[in-house]
Amino acid sequence: MARQSGTYAKSLQGKINISLLFIVAAAVISFMVISINQSRTAVRNTAIEYTSQLIEMMNESIDSYITNMESIARVVAENSDVRSYLFSETENEGTREEHGRRAAELFQTLSDTGNDICNIGIISDSGRYLINDTSTLLNPYAGYEETEWYTRALLGEEVITSSHVQNIVNNEFPWVVTLSREIPGGGADVEAVLFVDLNFGSISRLCEKTNLGTKGYVFIMDEEGNLIYHPRQRLIYSGLWEEEFTADKENGGVVFSEDGQKLYTVSRSEVTGWTMVGVTYLDEMMSRTDRLRNLFYLMAIVLVGVALTLSIFLTDMITMPLRRLRGTMKVVENGNFDVEVEEPDTGDEISDLFRSFRNMILKIRELVEQNTAEQREKRKSELNALQAQINPHFLYNTLDSIIWMAEAGDRKNVVLMTSALAKLLRKSISNRNEMVTLEEEIEYTRSYLIIQKMRYVDKLEYEMDVESAILQMEVVKLIVQPLVENAIYHGIKYKEGKGLVRIEGGFWEDQVVLRIIDNGVGMTKTQLAHVFDERETDTRRNGVGVLNVHRRIRLHYGGEYGLSFESAEGEGTTVSIHLPLPDPYRERRSAEADAEGGFR
């Protein structure tokens, strides 16, 4: 599997697909990164804008509360009944009480117009007071004289306090925000303070209804940084919670917490001077981008899958002609030049490549045919040269022997040698075919040996043992006789005593092997090493026809066939002729596969 993967990666189609996959993946990843970052920025900006608008609306709502309180305070401060109740010294007690009753009705009417008003009251430094109605009693332990809203109001300021517990009414302790102002008296020594308490629950409900996610919240601070409202106000006061925001932040700005987990959106009221802060948690804000990111991942997988599918389909269309061309090339590589190259009708570079390859095959085919014809003619020329080389020399010696025997009156041997010479010359001259049967080749060699034995008389003996099963197979002409001649002239001739040439033939494994064995002088290791060396022309080392025979066999049958030599100096030489086993013989031999191998 790993090898197949490596092969595919090295193929043209694999390289194109992998390259396209990397390009598409890089483009998709870049698109995803940019899109996710843009989405996160857009979500954050949207959240900031939404929070800012929400905080502004809350500020406006609270400002409307305070503006309503200011209107109430202004109406009360300018009311004649209120002023008469507080400052008139000439009226009797009944008249003053009447002014007080009408002032109380005014207070009730104003309270009814706004359900958020907790208390409306006036307190004179002379001790007179009126809170809500004539029946409400002042808490004797309130200590209002020391409160901020009272002391600053006496100084002529309009005061808006932060949230606090108002204890001015006996047995009531509501959380309120107090607006107070001075009511100037008729005399220089008499002054009074008007206060309006806004129910803090109205502000807290407004803040609690504000939706900044499941974890986000809103809190309010005054100008000094004191908390007016915070959903975790008790925890902050007890030291169990700490808010990272301070009141000196710029109005309308955005601040991140130190750990980067919270976003503070700031809005400061010009009416109250309060700072409204919206707190948004980034992880909750970005949860939508996480869903968007998962969608992008899915889109990326789909896009890469589609791109890869299209890439495989398109590259398969492009490389299919090239794969077909590669298959054709492999056929040509194995030596088959008769293949037909079908040119694809694409009109592009691939079509030009097919056309060039087809023209190349045609030219190679012509060259191969030309070379084959030349080799054929060369083999014929070599064969003719070999025959021409053997015949004159041999003929002269044979005729000399016939003349010598005729002069000696050896009529029987003259007839025998002349008959053998006639057969030899007839086969040599009349048969111009390059291929003969092994039987004809053996008979040709037998005629040659008969003549040579008669010439050398007591010097030469020969034996033949060739299996009859291979006698009818065709072999290249003149492959045995030149080797026999070589054995006689370079082995037997220089031996003391009678020499023996033995010719054997039979099957050896999947080959046909002929052996020419002599008991002549043999060869040294150096001579044996250079037996096929064309540069070595010493007749004791390389016979006239050995190299010729070896070349012709290899040219005709292939490089794995030809001659092999075994020789020992002073013991003789064995030349083996290796020939391919013809198909009919191969079938018969396969049936004998279990038989003992070896030369038979």
VEXVOPA-248614 format. One record per residue (C-alpha): x, y, z; residue number from 1. Coordinates in Angstrom, 2 decimals, always signed. Layout:
REM residues N
        c1        c2        c3   num
         X         Y         Z   NUM
...
***
This chain:
REM residues 600
        c1        c2        c3   num
     +0.00     +0.00     +0.00     1
     +2.84     +2.38     +0.88     2
     +4.56     +1.57     -2.41     3
     +1.35     +2.23     -4.36     4
     +0.90     +5.54     -2.54     5
     +4.47     +6.51     -3.33     6
     +4.01     +5.52     -6.97     7
     +0.82     +7.57     -7.23     8
     +2.53    +10.58     -5.64     9
     +5.29    +10.36     -8.24    10
     +2.87    +10.05    -11.16    11
     +1.87    +13.09    -13.20    12
     -1.76    +12.76    -12.13    13
     -0.74    +12.40     -8.49    14
     +1.52    +15.46     -8.65    15
     -1.22    +17.57    -10.27    16
     -3.85    +16.38     -7.78    17
     -1.58    +16.90     -4.77    18
     -0.57    +20.36     -6.05    19
     -4.19    +21.35     -6.64    20
     -5.12    +19.94     -3.24    21
     -2.46    +22.07     -1.57    22
     -3.54    +25.15     -3.55    23
     -7.24    +24.64     -2.77    24
     -6.49    +23.82     +0.86    25
     -4.30    +26.93     +1.19    26
     -6.97    +29.08     -0.44    27
     -9.75    +27.61     +1.70    28
     -7.70    +27.91     +4.89    29
     -6.78    +31.52     +4.03    30
    -10.42    +32.26     +3.28    31
    -11.46    +30.60     +6.55    32
     -8.91    +32.49     +8.62    33
     -9.83    +35.82     +7.03    34
    -13.57    +35.10     +7.24    35
    -13.42    +33.94    +10.85    36
    -11.33    +36.96    +11.85    37
    -13.67    +39.27     +9.96    38
    -16.65    +37.53    +11.52    39
    -15.18    +37.85    +14.99    40
    -14.46    +41.52    +14.37    41
    -17.95    +42.07    +12.94    42
    -19.57    +40.23    +15.87    43
    -17.51    +42.19    +18.36    44
    -18.27    +45.52    +16.66    45
    -21.96    +44.60    +16.47    46
    -21.95    +43.66    +20.15    47
    -20.20    +46.92    +21.03    48
    -22.66    +48.94    +18.96    49
    -25.63    +47.06    +20.41    50
    -24.35    +47.45    +23.97    51
    -23.58    +51.12    +23.41    52
    -27.05    +51.79    +22.10    53
    -28.58    +49.84    +24.98    54
    -26.53    +51.74    +27.54    55
    -27.47    +55.04    +25.92    56
    -31.14    +54.11    +26.12    57
    -30.74    +53.21    +29.79    58
    -29.01    +56.49    +30.43    59
    -31.89    +58.29    +28.77    60
    -34.39    +56.38    +30.91    61
    -32.55    +57.24    +34.11    62
    -32.15    +60.83    +32.94    63
    -35.92    +60.94    +32.47    64
    -36.31    +59.76    +36.07    65
    -34.01    +62.48    +37.31    66
    -35.59    +65.11    +35.06    67
    -39.00    +64.13    +36.44    68
    -37.62    +64.48    +39.97    69
    -36.21    +67.89    +39.11    70
    -39.59    +68.95    +37.71    71
    -41.30    +67.76    +40.86    72
    -38.75    +69.60    +42.97    73
    -39.22    +72.78    +40.97    74
    -43.03    +72.60    +41.27    75
    -42.80    +71.99    +45.00    76
    -40.21    +74.73    +45.56    77
    -42.32    +77.32    +43.78    78
    -45.66    +76.33    +45.36    79
    -47.12    +79.09    +47.54    80
    -48.71    +76.67    +49.97    81
    -45.38    +75.03    +50.57    82
    -43.63    +78.35    +51.11    83
    -46.44    +79.64    +53.35    84
    -46.31    +76.46    +55.41    85
    -42.59    +76.73    +55.86    86
    -41.92    +80.43    +56.24    87
    -45.10    +82.37    +57.18    88
    -44.85    +83.78    +60.71    89
    -47.94    +86.02    +60.60    90
    -50.57    +83.43    +59.87    91
    -52.36    +81.61    +62.64    92
    -51.90    +77.93    +63.21    93
    -55.14    +76.98    +61.48    94
    -54.24    +78.80    +58.33    95
    -50.78    +77.25    +58.34    96
    -52.24    +73.82    +58.75    97
    -54.47    +74.49    +55.79    98
    -51.44    +75.43    +53.73    99
    -49.81    +72.20    +54.93   100
    -52.84    +70.13    +53.96   101
    -52.92    +71.61    +50.45   102
    -49.12    +71.07    +50.13   103
    -49.61    +67.45    +51.16   104
    -52.29    +67.04    +48.49   105
    -49.79    +68.43    +46.00   106
    -47.22    +65.91    +47.17   107
    -49.73    +63.08    +46.75   108
    -50.73    +64.26    +43.33   109
    -47.10    +64.47    +42.22   110
    -46.36    +61.03    +43.66   111
    -49.32    +59.57    +41.82   112
    -48.02    +60.88    +38.50   113
    -44.85    +58.82    +38.93   114
    -44.98    +55.45    +40.63   115
    -41.23    +55.61    +41.07   116
    -41.38    +58.40    +43.65   117
    -40.87    +57.02    +47.14   118
    -40.85    +60.25    +49.22   119
    -41.45    +63.95    +48.65   120
    -40.58    +66.11    +51.60   121
    -39.59    +69.51    +52.87   122
    -37.67    +70.28    +56.05   123
    -37.14    +73.73    +57.50   124
    -34.31    +74.58    +59.79   125
    -36.97    +75.98    +62.11   126
    -38.18    +72.44    +62.67   127
    -41.18    +72.41    +60.41   128
    -41.43    +69.51    +57.95   129
    -43.90    +67.86    +55.62   130
    -43.20    +64.41    +54.17   131
    -45.65    +62.81    +51.72   132
    -48.74    +63.76    +53.72   133
    -49.64    +65.32    +57.03   134
    -49.72    +61.98    +58.81   135
    -46.14    +60.90    +58.03   136
    -43.83    +61.35    +60.97   137
    -40.18    +62.29    +60.84   138
    -37.81    +59.72    +62.33   139
    -36.41    +61.46    +65.39   140
    -33.20    +59.44    +65.04   141
    -32.69    +60.02    +61.33   142
    -29.87    +62.51    +61.79   143
    -30.63    +64.07    +58.47   144
    -28.76    +67.23    +59.45   145
    -25.50    +65.31    +58.84   146
    -26.44    +63.76    +55.49   147
    -24.83    +64.86    +52.28   148
    -28.09    +65.64    +50.52   149
    -29.13    +68.01    +53.32   150
    -25.89    +69.83    +54.05   151
    -25.00    +70.42    +50.38   152
    -28.54    +71.55    +49.56   153
    -28.32    +74.20    +52.30   154
    -25.23    +75.47    +50.54   155
    -27.32    +76.14    +47.45   156
    -26.41    +73.00    +45.42   157
    -28.78    +70.66    +43.68   158
    -27.70    +67.25    +44.89   159
    -28.31    +63.83    +43.33   160
    -27.06    +61.15    +45.66   161
    -25.97    +57.63    +44.97   162
    -28.12    +54.78    +46.20   163
    -28.52    +54.70    +49.94   164
    -30.94    +53.69    +52.67   165
    -33.33    +56.56    +53.47   166
    -34.36    +56.49    +57.15   167
    -36.01    +59.90    +57.41   168
    -39.50    +58.40    +57.70   169
    -40.19    +56.66    +60.98   170
    -39.95    +52.84    +60.68   171
    -39.26    +52.88    +56.89   172
    -35.85    +52.11    +55.36   173
    -36.14    +52.02    +51.55   174
    -33.19    +52.03    +49.09   175
    -33.48    +55.31    +47.20   176
    -31.69    +57.88    +45.12   177
    -32.33    +61.34    +46.56   178
    -32.55    +64.65    +44.72   179
    -32.37    +67.63    +47.06   180
    -32.31    +71.44    +46.69   181
    -32.61    +74.57    +48.78   182
    -35.90    +76.44    +49.17   183
    -34.93    +80.00    +50.06   184
    -37.02    +81.42    +52.93   185
    -38.62    +84.79    +53.34   186
    -36.07    +85.82    +55.90   187
    -32.36    +85.61    +55.95   188
    -32.29    +83.21    +58.87   189
    -34.91    +80.76    +57.74   190
    -34.09    +78.13    +55.12   191
    -35.55    +74.81    +54.05   192
    -34.50    +71.78    +52.00   193
    -36.69    +69.97    +49.53   194
    -35.92    +66.32    +48.80   195
    -37.43    +63.79    +46.41   196
    -36.58    +60.10    +46.88   197
    -36.59    +57.94    +43.78   198
    -37.28    +54.27    +44.50   199
    -34.01    +52.49    +43.74   200
    -35.96    +49.41    +42.68   201
    -36.97    +51.25    +39.51   202
    -33.32    +51.68    +38.52   203
    -32.40    +48.12    +39.50   204
    -35.33    +46.70    +37.53   205
    -34.31    +48.76    +34.52   206
    -30.76    +47.44    +34.75   207
    -31.85    +43.85    +35.36   208
    -34.12    +43.88    +32.31   209
    -31.20    +44.85    +30.12   210
    -30.18    +41.81    +28.05   211
    -26.43    +41.46    +27.60   212
    -26.41    +37.69    +27.29   213
    -26.69    +35.11    +30.02   214
    -23.60    +36.39    +31.87   215
    -23.49    +40.10    +30.92   216
    -24.78    +42.83    +33.20   217
    -24.99    +46.60    +33.73   218
    -23.79    +48.70    +36.66   219
    -23.87    +52.45    +37.48   220
    -21.31    +54.66    +39.18   221
    -21.48    +58.26    +40.35   222
    -18.93    +60.95    +39.58   223
    -16.71    +59.93    +42.49   224
    -16.68    +56.30    +41.41   225
    -19.09    +55.10    +44.06   226
    -21.46    +52.38    +43.02   227
    -25.06    +53.43    +42.51   228
    -26.12    +50.04    +41.24   229
    -24.38    +46.73    +40.70   230
    -25.99    +43.27    +40.49   231
    -23.27    +41.97    +42.79   232
    -23.18    +45.01    +45.03   233
    -23.31    +43.04    +48.28   234
    -20.44    +40.81    +47.15   235
    -18.40    +43.89    +46.27   236
    -19.08    +45.51    +49.63   237
    -18.13    +42.29    +51.40   238
    -14.88    +42.02    +49.37   239
    -15.91    +38.83    +47.55   240
    -16.13    +40.46    +44.11   241
    -13.93    +43.06    +42.47   242
    -14.81    +45.06    +39.38   243
    -11.86    +45.97    +37.15   244
    -13.49    +49.16    +35.86   245
    -12.91    +52.63    +37.32   246
    -14.93    +55.79    +36.80   247
    -12.17    +57.73    +35.02   248
    -12.74    +55.93    +31.69   249
    -13.64    +58.06    +28.71   250
    -17.31    +58.52    +27.92   251
    -18.49    +56.38    +25.01   252
    -15.36    +54.28    +25.06   253
    -14.73    +50.53    +25.08   254
    -12.40    +48.92    +27.60   255
    -11.22    +45.31    +27.85   256
    -10.61    +43.66    +31.19   257
     -7.06    +42.77    +32.12   258
     -7.63    +39.09    +31.38   259
     -9.30    +39.98    +28.08   260
    -12.45    +38.08    +28.99   261
    -14.82    +41.02    +29.52   262
    -15.74    +44.06    +27.46   263
    -16.78    +47.30    +29.22   264
    -18.94    +49.71    +27.22   265
    -19.11    +53.16    +28.88   266
    -21.75    +55.92    +28.68   267
    -21.74    +58.98    +30.97   268
    -24.89    +61.05    +31.59   269
    -24.61    +64.82    +31.21   270
    -27.66    +65.22    +33.43   271
    -26.65    +63.18    +36.44   272
    -22.91    +62.77    +35.87   273
    -23.41    +59.06    +36.42   274
    -21.45    +56.51    +34.43   275
    -23.41    +53.63    +32.94   276
    -21.24    +50.58    +32.21   277
    -22.34    +47.53    +30.21   278
    -20.31    +44.33    +30.79   279
    -20.25    +41.73    +28.00   280
    -18.38    +38.40    +28.20   281
    -16.33    +37.75    +25.06   282
    -16.69    +33.96    +25.14   283
    -20.44    +34.34    +25.08   284
    -20.19    +37.02    +22.43   285
    -18.02    +34.80    +20.27   286
    -20.20    +31.71    +20.66   287
    -21.95    +32.73    +17.47   288
    -18.60    +32.92    +15.68   289
    -17.86    +29.40    +16.96   290
    -20.99    +28.16    +15.23   291
    -19.97    +30.14    +12.17   292
    -16.48    +28.65    +12.39   293
    -17.94    +25.13    +12.46   294
    -20.00    +26.05     +9.41   295
    -16.81    +27.26     +7.72   296
    -15.07    +23.99     +8.60   297
    -17.92    +22.05     +7.02   298
    -17.81    +24.29     +3.96   299
    -14.02    +23.84     +3.75   300
    -14.34    +20.04     +3.86   301
    -17.04    +20.14     +1.19   302
    -15.03    +22.53     -0.99   303
    -11.84    +20.49     -0.69   304
    -13.79    +17.30     -1.43   305
    -15.45    +18.84     -4.48   306
    -12.14    +20.32     -5.65   307
    -10.36    +16.98     -5.19   308
    -13.13    +15.12     -7.06   309
    -13.03    +17.60     -9.94   310
     -9.23    +17.51     -9.91   311
     -9.17    +13.71    -10.13   312
    -11.78    +13.75    -12.90   313
    -10.03    +16.46    -14.93   314
     -6.49    +15.10    -14.43   315
     -7.73    +11.64    -15.34   316
     -9.05    +13.07    -18.61   317
     -5.74    +14.86    -19.22   318
     -3.42    +12.01    -18.24   319
     -5.42     +9.14    -19.74   320
     -3.82     +9.66    -23.21   321
     -0.43     +9.90    -21.51   322
     -1.02     +6.62    -19.65   323
     -2.02     +5.02    -22.94   324
     +1.15     +6.42    -24.48   325
     +3.19     +5.02    -21.58   326
     +1.66     +1.59    -22.12   327
     +2.55     +1.78    -25.80   328
     +6.08     +2.85    -24.88   329
     +6.47     -0.19    -22.62   330
     +5.43     -2.43    -25.49   331
     +7.98     -0.70    -27.72   332
    +10.55     -0.95    -24.93   333
    +10.14     -4.74    -25.03   334
    +11.09     -4.68    -28.71   335
     +7.66     -4.73    -30.34   336
     +7.63     -1.98    -32.97   337
     +4.46     -3.19    -34.69   338
     +2.11     -1.40    -32.27   339
     -0.44     +1.07    -33.58   340
     -0.34     +4.52    -32.01   341
     -3.82     +6.05    -31.99   342
     -3.48     +9.81    -31.90   343
     -6.06    +11.51    -29.61   344
     -8.19    +14.15    -31.27   345
     -7.34    +16.87    -28.77   346
     -5.33    +19.23    -30.95   347
     -3.00    +20.11    -28.07   348
     +0.56    +19.28    -27.02   349
     -0.44    +15.71    -26.12   350
     -1.65    +15.16    -29.67   351
     +1.69    +16.51    -30.95   352
     +3.48    +14.13    -28.58   353
     +1.55    +11.14    -29.92   354
     +2.30    +12.21    -33.48   355
     +6.01    +12.59    -32.76   356
     +6.11     +9.22    -30.97   357
     +4.31     +7.50    -33.87   358
     +6.76     +9.01    -36.36   359
     +9.64     +7.91    -34.13   360
     +8.31     +4.34    -34.03   361
     +7.94     +4.30    -37.83   362
    +11.53     +5.46    -38.23   363
    +12.79     +2.98    -35.62   364
    +10.81     +0.23    -37.35   365
    +12.46     +1.15    -40.63   366
    +15.88     +1.20    -38.98   367
    +15.23     -2.15    -37.26   368
    +14.10     -3.72    -40.51   369
    +17.10     -2.23    -42.24   370
    +19.42     -3.43    -39.47   371
    +17.79     -6.88    -39.51   372
    +18.32     -7.11    -43.25   373
    +21.88     -5.93    -42.84   374
    +22.52     -8.46    -40.08   375
    +20.97    -11.18    -42.17   376
    +23.22    -10.27    -45.06   377
    +26.14    -10.00    -42.70   378
    +25.50    -13.49    -41.34   379
    +25.23    -14.81    -44.87   380
    +28.45    -13.07    -45.75   381
    +30.12    -14.46    -42.65   382
    +28.80    -17.91    -43.46   383
    +29.99    -17.64    -47.03   384
    +33.32    -16.33    -45.83   385
    +33.56    -19.21    -43.38   386
    +32.77    -21.71    -46.09   387
    +35.21    -20.01    -48.44   388
    +37.79    -20.00    -45.69   389
    +37.40    -23.67    -44.90   390
    +36.91    -25.20    -48.30   391
    +40.10    -24.23    -50.26   392
    +42.52    -25.18    -47.49   393
    +40.72    -28.37    -46.67   394
    +40.20    -29.23    -50.34   395
    +43.90    -28.90    -51.15   396
    +44.92    -31.21    -48.31   397
    +42.21    -33.73    -49.14   398
    +43.14    -33.86    -52.82   399
    +46.79    -34.31    -51.85   400
    +45.77    -37.24    -49.68   401
    +43.70    -38.79    -52.52   402
    +46.65    -38.43    -54.92   403
    +49.03    -40.02    -52.39   404
    +46.65    -42.95    -51.82   405
    +46.10    -43.39    -55.57   406
    +49.84    -43.55    -56.15   407
    +50.08    -46.07    -53.37   408
    +47.34    -48.18    -55.02   409
    +44.98    -47.87    -52.05   410
    +41.91    -48.01    -54.27   411
    +39.40    -48.68    -51.47   412
    +40.38    -45.63    -49.40   413
    +40.52    -43.45    -52.52   414
    +36.89    -44.32    -53.23   415
    +35.89    -43.76    -49.56   416
    +37.66    -40.39    -49.27   417
    +36.44    -39.22    -52.67   418
    +32.86    -40.17    -51.77   419
    +33.10    -38.29    -48.43   420
    +34.60    -35.27    -50.18   421
    +31.82    -35.30    -52.76   422
    +29.14    -35.34    -50.01   423
    +30.94    -32.56    -48.18   424
    +31.22    -30.36    -51.25   425
    +27.64    -31.05    -52.35   426
    +26.19    -29.99    -48.98   427
    +28.51    -27.01    -48.75   428
    +27.95    -25.66    -52.26   429
    +24.36    -26.61    -53.07   430
    +22.65    -25.57    -49.80   431
    +22.71    -21.79    -49.43   432
    +20.08    -21.71    -46.64   433
    +21.22    -20.39    -43.31   434
    +19.19    -23.00    -41.38   435
    +19.60    -26.79    -41.66   436
    +18.43    -29.73    -39.59   437
    +20.74    -30.93    -36.87   438
    +20.88    -34.26    -38.70   439
    +22.24    -32.53    -41.81   440
    +24.77    -30.63    -39.69   441
    +25.91    -33.89    -38.02   442
    +26.18    -35.71    -41.37   443
    +28.18    -32.82    -42.79   444
    +30.53    -33.05    -39.81   445
    +30.69    -36.87    -40.14   446
    +31.87    -36.53    -43.79   447
    +34.50    -34.07    -42.62   448
    +35.69    -36.44    -39.86   449
    +35.85    -39.40    -42.27   450
    +38.22    -37.43    -44.48   451
    +40.30    -36.19    -41.55   452
    +40.57    -39.66    -40.03   453
    +41.82    -41.04    -43.35   454
    +44.33    -38.22    -43.63   455
    +45.73    -38.64    -40.11   456
    +45.40    -42.44    -40.12   457
    +46.63    -43.47    -36.65   458
    +46.35    -39.95    -35.22   459
    +42.55    -39.46    -35.00   460
    +39.45    -41.31    -33.81   461
    +35.93    -39.89    -33.44   462
    +32.65    -40.85    -31.75   463
    +29.09    -39.52    -32.12   464
    +26.29    -39.84    -29.61   465
    +23.43    -37.44    -30.47   466
    +19.90    -38.15    -29.32   467
    +17.61    -38.99    -32.18   468
    +14.88    -36.81    -30.62   469
    +16.69    -33.62    -31.59   470
    +18.00    -34.57    -35.01   471
    +15.11    -32.93    -36.85   472
    +15.28    -29.57    -35.09   473
    +16.61    -26.73    -37.22   474
    +19.87    -25.08    -36.26   475
    +22.13    -22.42    -37.69   476
    +24.30    -23.87    -40.42   477
    +28.00    -24.66    -39.81   478
    +28.14    -24.57    -36.02   479
    +29.58    -28.05    -35.34   480
    +32.12    -28.65    -38.13   481
    +34.20    -25.50    -37.46   482
    +34.50    -26.48    -33.79   483
    +35.52    -30.03    -34.75   484
    +38.10    -28.57    -37.13   485
    +39.33    -26.31    -34.34   486
    +39.64    -29.33    -32.00   487
    +41.68    -31.25    -34.59   488
    +44.05    -28.47    -35.63   489
    +44.58    -26.90    -32.19   490
    +44.16    -29.84    -29.88   491
    +44.70    -33.27    -31.49   492
    +47.37    -32.20    -34.00   493
    +49.86    -31.28    -31.27   494
    +49.10    -34.27    -29.06   495
    +51.44    -37.20    -28.78   496
    +49.59    -40.37    -29.56   497
    +46.09    -40.93    -30.90   498
    +43.51    -38.23    -30.37   499
    +39.76    -38.62    -29.86   500
    +36.99    -36.21    -30.85   501
    +33.59    -37.04    -29.35   502
    +30.34    -35.32    -30.36   503
    +27.43    -35.54    -27.92   504
    +23.99    -33.98    -28.14   505
    +20.87    -33.97    -26.06   506
    +18.61    -32.05    -23.65   507
    +19.98    -30.14    -20.71   508
    +17.24    -28.61    -18.53   509
    +15.46    -26.13    -20.87   510
    +18.16    -26.12    -23.56   511
    +19.60    -28.31    -26.29   512
    +23.33    -28.75    -25.77   513
    +25.90    -30.11    -28.23   514
    +29.36    -30.95    -26.96   515
    +32.59    -31.33    -28.90   516
    +35.05    -33.08    -26.60   517
    +38.70    -33.68    -27.46   518
    +41.57    -35.13    -25.48   519
    +44.13    -32.83    -27.06   520
    +46.70    -30.54    -25.52   521
    +44.06    -28.31    -23.90   522
    +44.48    -24.62    -23.06   523
    +46.10    -22.62    -20.32   524
    +43.95    -20.43    -18.09   525
    +45.16    -17.37    -19.99   526
    +44.22    -18.90    -23.34   527
    +40.84    -19.95    -21.97   528
    +40.19    -16.41    -20.66   529
    +40.80    -14.93    -24.11   530
    +39.12    -17.56    -26.24   531
    +36.50    -15.03    -27.44   532
    +38.88    -12.10    -27.59   533
    +38.86    -10.87    -31.17   534
    +42.24     -9.25    -30.78   535
    +43.86    -12.58    -29.98   536
    +44.69    -14.12    -33.39   537
    +47.21    -16.74    -32.33   538
    +45.93    -19.97    -33.85   539
    +46.80    -21.90    -30.71   540
    +44.48    -19.70    -28.70   541
    +41.54    -18.96    -30.99   542
    +40.49    -21.06    -33.97   543
    +39.38    -19.64    -37.27   544
    +35.65    -20.33    -36.82   545
    +35.10    -20.22    -33.04   546
    +34.27    -16.52    -32.74   547
    +32.28    -16.68    -35.97   548
    +30.12    -19.55    -34.68   549
    +29.63    -17.91    -31.28   550
    +28.48    -14.63    -32.87   551
    +26.09    -16.24    -35.31   552
    +24.40    -18.29    -32.57   553
    +23.95    -15.22    -30.34   554
    +22.70    -13.09    -33.22   555
    +20.13    -15.69    -34.15   556
    +18.96    -16.97    -30.75   557
    +19.89    -14.24    -28.26   558
    +22.63    -13.33    -25.83   559
    +21.93    -16.20    -23.39   560
    +22.95    -18.78    -25.99   561
    +26.26    -19.52    -27.74   562
    +29.49    -21.32    -26.85   563
    +31.11    -22.15    -23.55   564
    +34.57    -23.68    -23.01   565
    +36.03    -26.00    -20.42   566
    +39.69    -26.89    -20.74   567
    +42.67    -28.07    -18.74   568
    +46.19    -27.90    -20.05   569
    +47.39    -31.34    -21.19   570
    +43.93    -32.94    -20.67   571
    +41.77    -31.66    -23.50   572
    +38.96    -29.21    -24.21   573
    +35.18    -29.38    -24.16   574
    +33.17    -26.89    -26.24   575
    +29.44    -26.72    -25.43   576
    +26.96    -25.31    -27.94   577
    +23.89    -23.94    -26.11   578
    +20.72    -23.72    -28.22   579
    +17.12    -22.88    -27.23   580
    +14.67    -25.73    -26.86   581
    +11.97    -25.52    -29.58   582
     +8.36    -25.34    -28.36   583
     +7.35    -28.89    -29.37   584
    +10.33    -30.26    -27.49   585
     +9.63    -27.96    -24.54   586
     +6.13    -29.45    -24.16   587
     +7.54    -32.93    -24.13   588
    +10.22    -31.97    -21.64   589
     +7.68    -30.37    -19.24   590
     +5.98    -33.75    -18.98   591
     +9.33    -35.14    -17.80   592
     +9.90    -32.38    -15.20   593
    +10.21    -34.88    -12.35   594
    +12.84    -36.91    -14.16   595
    +16.48    -36.54    -13.15   596
    +18.06    -33.51    -14.83   597
    +21.27    -33.67    -16.74   598
    +22.76    -34.40    -20.12   599
    +21.33    -37.50    -21.73   600
***
